Amino acid sequence: MMKSEMYYLNKFNTYEELEAAIIEYVEYYNNHRYQKRLNCMTPLEYRQYLLLSAA
């Protein structure tokens, strides 16, 4: 589910602008946002931590 502030706080003039904003938001949300359940790391940081600790 998309966070409503992503599209309510922005005005998109074309479908392409909306599509680019959605792709950027999903990338941020899935990979770059800090998550408390991952010890306040981003998913990318957590994956790197797991790889280093497994070696």
N, C-alpha and C positions, 0 to 999 in steps of 0.2 A: 504494500500500500504506500502510495506517495504521501509525503508530508505536504499538507496543504499550503504551507508558507512558500514552498518552492514555486508554485504557479500563481498563488494569489498576490504575492508581492511583486510580481513581474508582469510586464506587458509584452506580448509576443506579436510581432507584426506579420510573421509568416509561419507556415507549418515547419519550415526548416529550422527557424530559430527555436521553436518549441521542442522539436526533436533533439537538437543539439543540447539544449538545456536539460532535457530529461536524461540523455546519455551521460552528461557531465555529472548530474546529481547522483545517478545510480553508481557511477564510478567512485565518487566521493563517499557515498553512503556505505558501499560494500568494502572499500579498501582503505580509506584514509581517515575515517572518523574514529576517534578514541572511544573504546568500549570498556565499561566498568568490568564486565565479566571476563575480559581478557587482561586483567590487571592494568587497566588504563593504557593499554597499547592499541595501536591500530591493527587491523587484521594482517596487514603486510609486515608490521614489526613482529607480531606474534608468530607468524609463519617462519620468519627468519630466526627468531628465538628458538622455536622448536627444532629447526634444522641444525642450528649450532649446538643445541643441547643433546641431540641424538647422535652427533658425530663423536 
